[in-house]
């Protein structure tokens, strides 16, 4: 049986060009994606003086919109596998 392996590639979550580059690299190297783990996010510190109204857009751009866009970008590669999985990780910091 094949030896399992883990790979990592550069990605800037929330950057559509980076998402497309990741897909291209994965497709060229592997032709498919077996598991996508969405575990990246940003958070402002409690002591950050940035007003909440200004924290909202960059946080949503990465944590929500970036995750949705990346997942949509990789869905064609995930669909090439009959038992592919998407794992979304959240934390208590996101409440």
C-alpha positions as CSV (number, residue, x, y, z in Angstrom):
1,X,0.0,0.0,0.0
2,X,1.2,3.6,-0.6
3,X,2.9,5.4,2.2
4,X,0.8,8.3,3.5
5,X,2.4,11.7,3.2
6,X,1.7,15.3,4.3
7,X,2.5,18.3,2.2
8,X,2.3,22.0,2.8
9,X,2.4,24.9,0.3
10,X,2.3,28.7,0.8
11,X,-1.2,30.3,1.0
12,X,-2.5,33.7,1.9
13,X,-6.1,33.1,3.0
14,X,-8.3,35.8,1.6
15,X,-6.2,36.3,-1.4
16,X,-7.9,34.9,-4.5
17,X,-4.7,34.8,-6.5
18,X,-3.0,32.8,-3.7
19,X,-6.0,30.4,-3.7
20,X,-5.7,29.8,-7.4
21,X,-2.0,29.3,-7.2
22,X,-2.5,26.7,-4.5
23,X,-5.1,24.9,-6.6
24,X,-2.7,24.8,-9.5
25,X,0.2,23.5,-7.5
26,X,-2.0,20.8,-5.9
27,X,-3.4,19.8,-9.3
28,X,0.0,19.5,-10.9
29,X,1.6,17.6,-8.0
30,X,-1.3,15.4,-6.9
31,X,-4.3,15.8,-9.2
32,X,-6.7,15.7,-6.3
33,X,-7.2,16.7,-2.7
34,X,-8.2,14.1,-0.1
35,X,-8.6,16.4,2.9
36,X,-9.0,20.1,3.3
37,X,-8.5,21.4,6.8
38,X,-9.7,25.0,7.2
39,X,-7.8,26.1,10.3
40,X,-6.6,29.6,9.5
41,X,-8.0,32.9,10.9
42,X,-7.2,36.3,12.2
43,X,-8.3,37.9,15.4
44,X,-7.7,41.3,16.9
45,X,-6.4,41.4,20.4
46,X,-8.7,42.7,23.1
47,X,-6.3,45.5,23.8
48,X,-6.2,46.5,20.1
49,X,-7.4,50.2,19.8
50,X,-8.9,49.6,16.4
51,X,-12.6,50.4,16.5
52,X,-14.8,47.3,16.2
53,X,-16.4,48.7,13.0
54,X,-12.9,48.7,11.4
55,X,-12.1,45.2,12.7
56,X,-15.1,43.6,11.1
57,X,-14.2,43.8,7.4
58,X,-10.7,42.4,7.6
59,X,-11.8,39.7,10.0
60,X,-14.7,38.6,7.8
61,X,-12.6,38.9,4.6
62,X,-10.2,36.2,6.0
63,X,-12.2,34.1,8.4
64,X,-15.4,33.8,6.4
65,X,-15.0,35.0,2.8
66,X,-11.4,33.7,2.5
67,X,-12.4,30.2,3.8
68,X,-15.5,30.1,1.5
69,X,-13.5,31.2,-1.5
70,X,-10.6,28.7,-0.9
71,X,-13.1,25.9,-0.3
72,X,-14.9,26.7,-3.6
73,X,-11.6,26.9,-5.4
74,X,-10.6,23.4,-4.2
75,X,-14.0,21.7,-4.6
76,X,-13.2,20.4,-8.1
77,X,-10.0,18.6,-6.7
78,X,-11.9,17.3,-3.7
79,X,-14.7,15.9,-6.0
80,X,-12.1,13.7,-7.7
81,X,-11.9,11.6,-4.6
82,X,-14.9,9.5,-3.5
83,X,-14.4,9.9,0.2
84,X,-12.8,13.4,0.4
85,X,-13.3,15.4,3.6
86,X,-13.5,19.1,4.6
87,X,-12.7,19.8,8.2
88,X,-13.5,23.3,9.6
89,X,-11.8,24.2,12.8
90,X,-13.0,26.9,15.1
91,X,-11.9,28.3,18.4
92,X,-13.5,30.0,21.4
93,X,-11.6,33.1,20.4
94,X,-14.1,33.5,17.5
95,X,-17.2,34.2,19.6
